[in-house]
Amino acid sequence: MSILTSLARLRAIKEGVAQPIATVRHCHLGRRPMVFVPLRLSGEAAAPLAVMLGTDRDAPELLVVAQPRNRDLRFAFTAELARVLLPYVESFLGQSETVEKKNADPYQRALDAPQLLLPNPSGVAFTRLLGRSTRFRRPDGPYPVPAEVPLLGRWLTYFAERAAHPGSSLTLAATEELGRHWASGQSGLEDANLAALLGWISPPPGRTGPQAAQEAEDPLIWPPAGPATDPGFDAEVLAPAIESGTVERVTEALRTQLAPTWRLMWQAVDLLRALPEGASVATRWESDRGSFSMMAEQVAEGAPPQARRDGAVAAASRLSRMERAQAAFEVQRAYDDPLVMAEYRLTGEAFAGEVIETDPEHTEGEGRSRKLRPVVLVKTDDPVRLPPGATLGTPDRRGQAAQLVDVSDGLVTLKITKGMGRGRTPAPGSVPEPGERVCYTSLTDDFQGSAALPDRDATPWTHGGPPQEYVANDEDAQEEWA
């Protein structure tokens, strides 16, 4: 936990309400996101019990497994889920744009993409398990399933994997996104309770955050947001309903558990949507749209389902992509949000201050090697723990680079090295003027190339050698749900 977040938590306790730790929204919210609230059977890691989902807050769909231990009913449930979710996914494939990049073939990218919103990371984990349990099934052979089921499994696996990709907005857990924008007066573990967290952020009239959070701990008022149900509900309500064999009784019992979380999810959407979108969110959403388009193309071309485990090269490549994405996400959040940048100002990795003097026409070198290097003198009260020669960026002029020359008695001397235009004099506005408030940081989102990895077929023997091609077989259909 960062210093400012810790201070915000202490202030939340004092004020009785959660404190903002962001000034903008750092995730994309689609025009019609799919809210997805799952429940699973206790003791069965991937056995679905029910799901409430939909894009209209006033018209949720409730799908239920009346007898979760019945294999046929479970797969009938997943077939119904596929008939709701797959058309939603496919509805984003009708319109696309041609994307052309330097040294790369042009490709088609969807103009928009689907988005799954779940209550918490546990719900995302359940979605991943549900995808694993269905993507290898087949409509023929042992244990046949409807043709839509394995396709559903592939898409659920894809959405769950994108949830782990830093900065991606294709799959969002409400508690994580709310916790990224507000600090409550409770622990991180308690923040995993969606009702409690929202109680701190937006307590009902006449109540404080702690009072609302305490009320949220009562499962009779606010049932758990899933995927596991409350043990008391299981013993006193669910078990008798299942034993009765009455589908309507099971359905209504599960509706009482899902409906409160459904309302909380849309409250979370409203809170997040009220924040202005960060400047870098659109760029990350473009990446999401590209990823979605490539996945859709693989499905259309009949590619096999995602492997159970990545090979050595694929795993290293995935890790490298995620590390680069995490680094870029941290920089972009700081550039978009002064509150996030304040964390780096505290650690000395960034500083803000007032420009007191400039030399916009300062040059270095002679003759043809002469280069424009404007000098800027900044007065700051922030601790600056950067060495001379450090490369700096600024959220005020993105794409511009500067070099730290000297730090002395709260005065920082730097010279601008990039982002002034190509003329012999700086482009208008490219050099800060005296009296201007500026911020510079060692955080930069310069392009980082992919890691140099061998081809898949050249996997060294120390890492298992080239992996075998996946071939569907009957053993896939015998995989247990738990």
Buried (B, 14 or more C-beta within 10 A) or exposed (E): EBEBBEEBBEBBBEEBBBBEBBBBBBBBBBEEBBBBBBBBBBEBBBBBBBBBBBBEBEEBBBBBBBBBEEEEBBBBBBBBBBEBBBEBBEEBBEEBEEBEEEEEEEBBBBEBBBBBBBBBBBBBBBBBBBBBBBBBBBEEEEBEBBEBBBBBBBBBBBBBBBBEBBBBBBBBBBBBBBBBBBBBBBEEEBBBBBBBBBBBBBBEEEBBBBBBBEBBEEBEEBBBBBBBBBEEBBEEBBEEBBEEEBBEBBBBBBBEBBBBBBBBBBBBBEBBEEBEBBBBBEEBBBBBBBBBBEBBEBBEEEEEBBEEEBBBBBEBBBEBBBEBBEBBBBBBBBBBBBBBBBBBBBEEBBBBBBBEEBEBEBEEEEEEEEEBBBBBBBEBEBBBEBEEEBBBBBBBBEEBBBBBBEBEEBBBBBBBBEBBEEEEEBEEEBBBEEEBEBBBBBBEBEEEEEEEBEEEEEBEEEBEEBBEEEEBEEEBBEBEBE
